[in-house]
Amino acid sequence: MTALIKKGFRFAKRKLRKAYVAFSRRVLLIQDWIIDRRICGRSLGKIILDMCGDEKNQIGGTGTESSHYVYLKRIFSYIRLDETDKVLDIGCGKGRVFAFFIKEKYPCRIDGIEHNADVAKVAQEWTAKYPQIRVIVGDAFLADFNQYTVLTLSRPFFWHTYCEFVEKLEEKLTHPIAMLSWHEDPRVRDFIKVRPGWHIVHHEFTNRIHGLYLRNCPQPFTVWTCDPAERKNTDAEQLR
């Protein structure tokens, strides 16, 4: 009888947790929809798959999925932005990060680059009234990273392509930057953290915010800094 009671209790607990997870996500989606409508005049929540990416071989770009505003607030709480900063959102999609910047009244400029022209068009249309935002249709590998002090990436690439992007960034970069990466593959983090010049400011796996479960939790994010001068010094020492 005791075993049966315990089994019933565990069953009820699983059901309650599942129901609360579903409730949490519904609440967060409603909050996102309200903010989207107020700032963008439309919802940005629809997920759009990328037909060019190859998930099996982990190459190419991923689809477009907007992060919750409360999750973005947690991520950006670990960095201070002022009017001297310029941010590049890589794989900006429909522009949820832009909307978050407007909501939080950040004083800096922000550009976004998106290779899917149809998706980028959505961001271009609603951001037209915000002069501090620019949406670029193009290849992130060809961007001039030295225009920016902060890069943001919400898993725009599959694993192998993400690592190639980091190598391209290191090749081009001439000044220190901060990089905020979320929804990230842990293999990417393992790849970056052993590379000279890179440092983790903060790393976190987030399940709940304000008691509400996030979608696809736990959600990992990492705040990085990269100093190309330190990287060059390390490379020079290894060649001696």
C-alpha positions in Angstrom: 0.0 0.0 0.0 2.8 2.4 0.9 4.5 1.7 -2.5 1.2 2.4 -4.3 0.8 5.7 -2.5 4.3 6.8 -3.4 3.8 5.8 -7.0 0.5 7.8 -7.1 2.3 10.8 -5.5 5.1 10.7 -8.1 2.5 10.4 -10.9 0.5 13.4 -9.5 3.7 15.4 -9.1 4.8 14.8 -12.7 1.3 15.8 -14.0 1.3 19.0 -11.9 4.8 19.9 -13.1 3.9 19.3 -16.7 0.8 21.5 -16.3 2.8 24.3 -14.7 5.4 24.2 -17.4 2.7 24.5 -20.0 1.1 27.4 -18.0 4.5 29.2 -17.7 5.1 29.1 -21.3 1.7 30.3 -22.1 2.2 33.3 -19.8 5.6 34.1 -21.3 4.2 33.9 -24.8 1.4 36.3 -23.9 3.8 38.7 -22.3 6.0 38.6 -25.4 3.0 39.1 -27.7 1.9 42.2 -25.7 5.4 43.8 -25.9 5.8 42.9 -29.6 2.5 44.6 -30.4 3.4 47.7 -28.4 6.9 48.1 -29.9 6.8 46.4 -33.3 3.1 46.7 -34.1 3.1 42.9 -34.8 4.0 39.6 -33.2 7.6 38.3 -33.7 6.9 34.9 -32.1 6.5 32.7 -35.2 9.3 30.1 -35.6 10.7 30.0 -39.1 12.9 27.0 -40.2 16.0 27.5 -42.3 16.0 25.3 -45.3 19.7 25.9 -46.0 21.0 24.5 -42.8 22.1 20.8 -42.4 21.3 19.8 -38.9 22.5 16.2 -39.5 26.0 17.4 -40.3 25.8 20.4 -38.0 26.6 23.0 -40.7 24.9 26.1 -42.0 22.4 28.3 -40.4 19.6 27.5 -37.9 16.0 28.7 -38.0 14.5 31.9 -36.6 13.1 31.6 -33.1 12.5 34.7 -30.8 13.8 34.6 -27.3 11.5 35.6 -24.4 12.0 39.2 -23.2 12.5 38.1 -19.6 15.3 35.8 -20.7 17.0 38.6 -22.7 16.8 40.8 -19.6 18.6 38.2 -17.6 21.3 37.8 -20.3 21.9 41.5 -20.7 22.0 42.2 -17.0 25.6 41.0 -17.1 26.8 43.7 -19.4 26.7 47.5 -19.2 25.9 49.4 -22.5 26.2 53.1 -23.0 26.0 55.5 -26.0 29.6 54.7 -27.0 28.8 51.1 -27.7 27.7 49.7 -31.1 26.1 46.2 -31.1 25.9 43.7 -34.0 23.1 41.0 -33.6 24.2 38.1 -35.8 21.3 36.2 -37.2 18.9 38.9 -36.1 15.8 37.2 -37.5 12.6 39.3 -37.2 14.3 41.5 -34.6 13.3 40.5 -31.0 16.7 41.7 -29.7 16.0 45.1 -31.4 12.6 45.3 -29.6 14.2 44.4 -26.3 16.7 47.3 -26.8 13.8 49.7 -27.5 11.9 48.4 -24.4 15.0 48.8 -22.1 15.8 52.2 -23.7 19.5 51.3 -24.4 21.3 54.4 -25.7 23.6 52.7 -28.1 23.2 51.8 -31.8 22.5 48.3 -32.9 22.8 46.6 -36.3 21.5 43.2 -37.2 22.6 40.9 -40.0 20.3 38.2 -41.4 20.9 36.0 -44.5 17.2 35.2 -45.0 15.9 38.1 -47.0 12.2 37.3 -46.3 12.9 37.2 -42.5 15.0 40.3 -42.6 12.3 42.2 -44.4 10.0 41.8 -41.4 12.7 43.4 -39.2 13.3 46.1 -41.7 9.7 47.1 -41.9 8.9 47.5 -38.2 12.3 49.0 -37.3 12.1 51.8 -40.0 10.8 54.3 -37.4 13.8 53.6 -35.1 16.9 55.4 -36.4 19.3 53.7 -34.0 18.6 50.3 -35.7 19.9 49.0 -39.0 19.0 45.7 -40.6 21.5 44.2 -43.0 20.7 41.4 -45.4 23.9 39.4 -46.0 26.5 36.9 -44.8 27.7 37.3 -41.2 31.1 35.9 -42.2 31.7 39.0 -44.3 30.7 41.6 -41.6 33.2 44.2 -40.5 33.4 43.2 -36.8 35.7 46.1 -36.0 32.8 48.6 -36.2 31.3 47.0 -33.1 32.0 46.6 -29.4 29.5 43.9 -28.7 28.3 40.9 -30.7 25.1 39.0 -29.8 24.3 35.5 -31.1 21.2 33.4 -30.4 22.5 30.2 -32.0 22.5 31.5 -35.5 24.6 28.5 -36.8 24.9 24.8 -36.2 28.0 23.6 -34.3 30.6 23.3 -37.1 29.7 26.6 -38.8 29.6 28.3 -35.4 33.2 27.3 -34.8 34.2 28.5 -38.3 32.5 31.8 -37.5 34.6 32.2 -34.3 37.8 31.5 -36.3 36.8 34.1 -38.9 36.0 36.6 -36.1 39.5 36.1 -34.6 41.1 36.5 -38.0 39.4 39.9 -38.5 39.2 41.4 -35.0 41.6 44.2 -34.1 40.1 45.5 -30.8 38.6 43.9 -27.6 34.9 43.0 -27.8 32.2 41.4 -25.6 30.1 38.6 -27.0 26.8 37.4 -25.7 25.8 33.9 -26.8 22.6 32.1 -25.9 20.6 28.9 -26.8 24.2 27.7 -27.4 25.5 24.3 -28.2 27.8 23.2 -25.3 30.4 22.0 -27.8 30.7 25.6 -29.1 31.4 26.8 -25.5 34.0 24.1 -25.1 35.6 25.1 -28.4 35.9 28.8 -27.4 37.0 28.6 -23.8 40.3 27.0 -24.6 41.2 29.5 -27.3 43.7 32.3 -26.3 42.2 35.7 -25.7 38.8 34.5 -24.7 37.4 34.7 -21.2 34.0 33.8 -19.7 32.4 36.7 -17.7 29.4 34.7 -16.8 27.8 31.4 -17.7 24.4 30.1 -16.6 21.8 27.4 -17.3 18.4 29.0 -16.8 15.3 27.0 -16.0 13.0 29.5 -14.5 12.6 33.3 -14.3 10.2 34.8 -11.8 9.0 31.2 -11.1 8.0 30.6 -14.8 9.7 27.9 -16.8 11.3 28.9 -20.1 10.7 27.2 -23.4 13.2 24.4 -24.1 14.8 24.8 -20.7 17.4 24.7 -19.3 18.5 27.5 -21.5 22.3 28.1 -21.5 23.9 31.5 -22.1 27.5 32.8 -21.9 28.9 36.3 -21.7 32.4 36.4 -23.3 35.2 38.9 -23.8 37.8 38.5 -26.5 41.1 40.4 -26.6 42.9 40.0 -29.9 46.1 41.5 -28.5 46.2 38.8 -25.8 45.6 36.2 -28.5 48.5 37.5 -30.6 50.9 37.6 -27.6 50.0 34.0 -26.8 50.6 32.9 -30.3 53.9 34.7 -30.4 55.0 33.0 -27.2 54.1 29.6 -28.6 56.3 30.2 -31.6 59.4 30.9 -29.5 
